[in-house]
Amino acid sequence: MRLRQVVTSCLAAVVVTGILGSCGSSDPGDGATTPTGSAGAVFEGTYSMFRTTASVNREPPSGADADPVTSTWVVQSRCDDGTCVAVARPDTSSGGDVDRMEFVFGNGSWSRVDVPPKRSCVPTGTTAPVDEPWVAMDSTTVMPRSASTAGAAPATLSGTTSSVQGGSCPRVSEGTVTFTRKGDVPAGTAALEKVSVPEAATTAGNGFRGSYRQRTTVVSWDPPSLISRPTTQTTEFTATPTCTRDGSRCVVVMLDRPSRPGQTIVGYSDGVFRQTETLPERQCPGRGDRYRPTLTSQTTVGGDASNPIQTLDNESALAWSGACAGTVRFRAELTRTGD
């Protein structure tokens, strides 16, 4: 699973040796209630959203990422069966690729975690997009900072936001977001209908967290001349998951220890952790031909796995085609060492 640096080391050795060896609508009208025991559980009106990016892949933002983004959203909220939900929709001038945000109120804040619309991924050094599973997650948590009057919608909410994308265009961006109320919901806006909110759940996806030690072994390769001596490498990393409310889909960011900076992003769905990534182009040893390897990785977690997960077993493969086609298969054992 945490194989990118191991793979890089393997390929480097090949080159060196020369061997490929929240709520309460003003008129809910269908049984929704205005919360009376949840302070701050009202989020409704027309809001200006101001978003800034603090880091991209743990580095200061540059280019367009360094520019703040402002957009306008119409927010409606209601409570049903003890759960408060706010739905934000952009006004016609905001644009963007997200046309709806759903926030759930809990512990004094409004939070959302969602899979964003799929974006094209063109790996560095190529001109064509890759066709691979979409692994991404957006999350935002804001808290009311001020209100117009007691029990009214907050005048300001602010907090943190992040966006994680895996695959061949890995990216982790983190920043801040502030909602400032500009006015009421526009006249004539239809009342917010009941929103179905899944129960919060803990799954193997959000159980993959903390510090881990990984032992990776090369188990097979083809052609036989690809590797002269198979190796075993040990690495350490921290895992941080971001999951949908029901835990059915997650992304896990795996960061190397500070002495070896690097990150890997894996997706979780249907009880399986997966990673697919097209690696940078390389040159065939001793010839002018070039190749671009693809890494695939899969880890299945048993239903009786503890939370947090203590051990995982992983199988991965590195494959490439062309004049010097080859395949290398790996097996890895991951052991949790702490928080």
C-alpha positions in Angstrom: 0.0 0.0 0.0 2.7 2.5 1.0 4.8 1.6 -2.0 5.8 4.7 -3.9 9.2 5.2 -2.3 9.9 1.4 -2.3 9.0 1.3 -6.0 11.3 4.3 -6.7 14.2 2.6 -4.8 13.6 -0.6 -6.8 13.6 1.2 -10.1 16.7 3.2 -9.1 18.5 0.0 -8.3 17.6 -1.4 -11.7 19.1 1.6 -13.4 22.3 1.5 -11.3 22.9 -2.2 -12.0 21.9 -2.0 -15.6 19.5 -4.9 -15.0 15.8 -4.6 -15.2 18.1 -7.3 -12.3 -28.1 22.8 11.8 -31.5 24.3 11.2 -35.0 25.6 11.2 -36.4 26.9 7.8 -38.8 29.8 8.2 -41.6 27.7 6.9 -40.7 24.0 6.9 -44.4 23.0 6.4 -43.9 19.3 6.8 -43.1 18.5 10.4 -39.6 20.0 10.6 -38.9 21.7 13.9 -36.8 24.7 14.9 -34.2 23.5 17.4 -34.6 24.7 20.9 -31.8 22.8 22.7 -29.0 23.1 20.2 -27.3 26.5 20.4 -26.1 27.6 17.0 -28.2 25.1 15.1 -29.5 27.7 12.7 -27.7 28.3 9.4 -29.9 30.1 6.9 -29.7 33.1 4.5 -27.6 34.4 1.7 -23.9 34.2 2.6 -20.7 35.3 1.0 -18.1 32.5 1.3 -14.4 33.6 1.4 -11.9 30.7 1.1 -8.1 30.8 1.3 -5.5 28.1 0.8 -2.8 27.7 3.4 -0.9 24.8 1.9 -0.8 22.4 -1.1 1.0 19.2 -0.5 2.5 20.7 2.7 4.0 23.6 0.8 2.9 27.2 0.6 0.4 27.8 -2.2 1.5 29.4 -5.5 -0.1 30.6 -8.6 -3.9 30.4 -8.6 -3.9 28.5 -5.4 -2.5 31.6 -3.6 -5.5 33.7 -4.6 -8.5 33.8 -2.2 -11.8 32.7 -3.7 -15.1 34.5 -3.0 -18.6 33.1 -3.9 -22.2 33.6 -2.9 -24.4 30.8 -1.5 -28.0 30.6 -0.5 -28.3 28.4 2.6 -31.5 26.8 4.0 -31.7 24.6 7.1 -34.1 22.4 9.0 -34.2 19.8 11.7 -35.9 16.4 11.6 -35.8 13.6 14.1 -33.1 15.4 16.1 -30.8 15.9 13.2 -30.2 19.4 11.8 -29.1 19.9 8.2 -28.1 22.9 6.2 -28.1 22.9 2.4 -26.1 25.5 0.5 -26.5 26.2 -3.2 -24.5 28.7 -5.2 -26.2 31.7 -6.7 -26.2 32.0 -10.5 -23.0 34.1 -10.5 -20.8 31.8 -8.4 -19.9 29.1 -11.0 -17.6 26.3 -9.8 -18.0 22.6 -10.0 -20.0 22.1 -6.8 -23.7 22.9 -7.0 -24.7 21.7 -3.5 -23.2 21.4 -0.1 -24.8 19.6 2.8 -23.8 20.4 6.4 -24.8 18.5 9.5 -24.8 20.1 12.9 -23.1 18.5 15.8 -21.0 19.5 18.8 -21.5 23.2 18.1 -20.3 23.1 14.5 -21.5 22.5 10.9 -19.6 19.9 9.0 -19.6 18.3 5.5 -17.6 15.5 3.9 -18.3 14.7 0.4 -16.9 13.1 -2.8 -16.3 16.0 -5.3 -17.2 15.8 -9.0 -14.5 13.9 -11.0 -11.8 16.0 -12.5 -9.5 15.2 -15.4 -6.0 14.0 -14.4 -3.1 14.6 -16.7 0.1 13.3 -15.0 3.2 15.4 -15.1 5.1 15.0 -18.3 2.2 13.7 -20.3 -0.5 15.3 -22.5 -3.4 12.9 -22.2 -5.7 12.3 -19.1 -5.5 8.9 -17.4 -8.5 6.6 -16.9 -8.4 5.4 -13.3 -10.6 5.2 -10.3 -11.6 8.5 -8.8 -10.2 8.9 -5.3 -11.0 12.3 -3.7 -12.7 13.9 -0.7 -13.7 17.4 0.3 -14.3 18.4 3.9 -15.3 21.6 5.7 -16.1 22.4 9.3 -17.3 25.8 10.4 -18.5 27.2 13.7 -20.8 30.2 14.3 -18.8 33.2 15.5 -21.5 35.8 15.8 -25.3 36.1 15.5 -27.6 39.0 14.6 -29.9 38.4 17.6 -30.4 35.5 20.0 -31.6 32.4 18.1 -31.1 34.0 14.7 -28.9 32.7 11.9 -25.2 33.5 12.6 -23.8 36.6 11.0 -20.4 34.8 10.6 -19.2 31.2 10.5 -15.6 30.2 10.0 -13.4 27.2 10.1 -11.2 24.9 8.1 -11.5 23.2 4.7 -9.5 20.6 2.9 -9.5 18.8 -0.4 -7.7 15.5 -1.0 -7.2 13.8 -4.4 -5.3 10.6 -5.0 -4.3 8.6 -8.1 -1.8 10.0 -10.6 -2.5 13.6 -9.7 -2.1 13.4 -5.9 -2.9 16.6 -4.1 -3.7 17.7 -0.5 -4.8 21.3 0.0 -5.8 22.8 3.3 -7.1 26.2 4.1 -9.7 28.3 5.9 -13.3 29.4 5.0 -15.5 32.1 6.3 -19.3 32.6 5.6 -20.6 36.1 6.1 -24.3 36.7 6.1 -25.5 39.2 3.5 -29.2 38.8 3.8 -32.2 36.5 4.0 -33.0 33.6 1.7 -34.3 35.2 -1.6 -38.1 35.7 -1.8 -39.8 32.9 -3.6 -37.3 30.3 -2.8 -39.0 26.9 -2.2 -38.9 25.6 1.3 -36.2 23.0 2.0 -37.5 19.5 1.8 -36.4 16.8 4.3 -32.9 15.7 3.7 -32.0 12.0 4.3 -28.9 11.9 6.5 -27.1 8.5 7.0 -26.3 7.4 10.5 -22.7 8.2 11.5 -20.7 4.9 11.5 -17.2 3.7 12.2 -15.7 1.4 9.6 -12.3 0.0 8.6 -11.9 3.1 6.5 -11.7 5.4 9.4 -9.9 2.8 11.5 -6.8 3.1 9.4 -5.2 5.9 11.4 -2.1 6.6 13.5 1.5 5.6 13.1 2.5 2.4 11.2 5.6 0.5 10.3 5.6 -1.2 6.9 7.8 -4.1 5.8 7.7 -4.6 2.0 9.2 -7.5 0.1 9.6 -8.1 -3.6 8.0 -11.5 -4.2 8.1 -12.0 -8.0 9.1 -10.4 -11.2 9.0 -11.0 -15.0 11.1 -11.3 -17.0 13.5 -13.3 -14.8 16.4 -10.9 -15.7 14.5 -8.0 -14.2 15.9 -8.2 -10.7 19.2 -9.9 -9.6 18.5 -9.9 -5.9 15.0 -9.2 -4.3 15.0 -6.8 -1.4 12.9 -6.1 1.7 12.5 -2.5 2.9 11.0 -1.1 6.1 9.4 2.4 6.2 7.4 4.3 8.8 4.5 6.7 8.2 1.3 8.2 9.7 -2.1 7.6 8.3 -5.0 10.1 8.5 -8.4 9.2 7.1 -11.2 11.4 5.9 -14.5 9.6 5.5 -18.1 10.2 4.6 -20.6 10.3 7.5 -21.5 6.6 7.0 -17.9 5.5 6.6 -18.6 3.8 3.3 -16.0 5.9 1.4 -12.8 7.3 2.7 -9.4 8.7 1.5 -6.4 8.0 3.7 -3.3 10.3 3.5 -0.1 8.4 4.4 2.8 10.7 5.3 6.3 9.6 5.6 8.2 10.5 8.7 9.8 14.0 8.5 13.2 12.6 7.7 11.8 11.2 4.5 9.1 13.6 3.2 6.6 12.1 0.9 2.9 11.2 0.7 0.7 8.4 -0.6 -3.1 8.6 -0.9 -5.3 5.5 -1.0 -9.1 5.2 -1.4 -11.5 3.0 0.6 -14.8 1.6 -0.6 -16.6 -1.7 -0.4 -14.4 -2.8 2.4 -11.2 -2.5 0.4 -8.3 0.0 0.3 -7.1 0.7 -3.2 -4.4 2.7 -5.0 -3.8 3.2 -8.7 -1.1 5.6 -9.8 0.9 6.2 -13.0 4.5 7.0 -12.1 6.9 9.3 -13.9 8.4 8.2 -17.1 11.8 6.3 -17.0 14.4 5.2 -19.5 15.0 1.5 -20.3 18.6 0.6 -19.1 21.1 0.5 -21.9 18.7 1.8 -24.6 16.9 4.9 -25.7 13.4 3.6 -25.2 11.3 4.9 -22.3 8.5 3.5 -20.2 5.9 4.7 -17.7 5.1 2.2 -14.9 1.7 1.9 -13.3 1.3 1.0 -9.6 -1.8 -0.9 -8.4 -2.4 -1.8 -4.8 -5.2 -3.5 -2.9 -5.7 -4.4 0.8 -8.8 -6.2 2.0 -9.6 -5.7 5.7 -11.4 -8.5 7.6 -14.8 -7.7 9.2 -13.4 -8.4 12.7 -10.6 -5.8 12.3 -10.2 -3.7 15.4 -10.5 0.1 15.3 -8.0 1.5 15.0 -6.6 -1.2 12.7 -3.5 -2.9 14.2 -2.3 -4.9 11.2 -2.9 -5.0 7.5 -1.6 -7.2 4.7 -1.2 -5.8 1.2 -0.4 -7.0 -2.3 0.7 -4.6 -5.0 2.1 -4.7 -8.5 4.2 -2.4 -10.7 3.8 -3.0 -14.4 4.8 -1.3 -17.6 4.7 -2.1 -21.3 6.7 -1.2 -24.4 10.2 -2.2 -25.5 11.3 -3.3 -22.0 8.0 -4.5 -20.6 8.0 -5.9 -17.1 6.1 -6.6 -13.9 7.2 -6.6 -10.2 4.9 -7.8 -7.4 5.2 -6.9 -3.8 3.8 -8.0 -0.5 3.7 -5.7 2.5 2.9 -6.1 6.2 1.7 -3.0 8.1 1.8 -2.9 11.9 0.4 0.0 14.0 3.0 1.5 16.3 1.0 4.3 18.0 -1.2 7.3 17.5 
